[in-house]
């Protein structure tokens, strides 16, 4: 199986890459660092074109859209959340996912059972709205909507799309007080990706297999 993982330089993405490599799968990990298998800033269309050229002709069985940012963690409603922060967050968390799918679609079509896994968050759900983190919440809600619509458009091509909450994970983004380890999250996510098929396409699930309210 050929797995492509965006944002694979650290955290969940890096651990997913290690898990699949240790299981003897071919992994292409992307990141903004030259240490990545493919250098990719998901906000840059030119990087996507270059990645597509690099991977042209190689079937992709699983695309994991993991790259993302959380820039407004400490912002205050009275004077924070500036327009540039909104633009940068949506460029990475939403447009970056769309461009990843769009640029790699020809290679996904070469697979016998292609899958796309989009990492969103429980913060995307309308059932969790305690306030704050307006930009991050809005961007993750948008990518949830994007994933649902992609699942509808790609179903007839045999491409399954799932959207996932990885848990509150002990990463640089999640912080040391988070609920679960990276290893626990990644093991659960890998099981979700394996179970994903055309019967469950469009699902929004937690790392441990629970359906999440939209």
Steps between C-alpha positions, in 0.01 A plus 500: 500500500623850415411756765547874455486707820509879504656667802712195574797681653375481859215404731218283370624511141849380589365221720258386230790489254704287742206265561446433130871467426539251786215302341705488174280743308641759264465844657543844347506757777477868416610802699643846472841361597745363247521196732155392375465249218332776299537864592151651512351814645132416458413868453716527184345386169845474341605248766192292425578501129857391569382221732255375239778489242725309743232239574352480150419145392535354851165377641404649837289270714457729801537877517503637855439876507655578836687830456344788688552793734342634820599866506232659718538301821581809710295763317246719678167605350547866590811559293619173342425277202639732235422451133845364413457226760165403349653486152805297606291251698251436222781477245659215697200325655250518214652608168807288573285190534311574180821559304650177637201299382475681167867465411522132598166389358654351183717271716210407728306395190776249422437309824259205519344624826606862563425682823531856625520567874456860614607596851250751636405537867210466739526880511341494153171374639210735568441295815825631650486879506634625835645816344853606415738367234266643239737463207608145575144386568372663181779353287447150636124531441576609145728203432234268643256646248763465228551134582128428496463656156808323365351170617190569291692598188756218520271211598425406140874486429544249781690740725397491866540811716499508879532790742650439843547651845842376618426562867655761725856385443825572683674681215639852458152603390308306766734574789626289786166501683319324214305179557684242292845423364594532136543123482147435628350746253696364206415137572131591510515714188671224303217265595245757384678543167512124446125472566412787265321391183225616268237388752635742760626777272420846634528382860610732781653278768720523807836328519343220706219425257206700632279687255524873567214746459549743218 
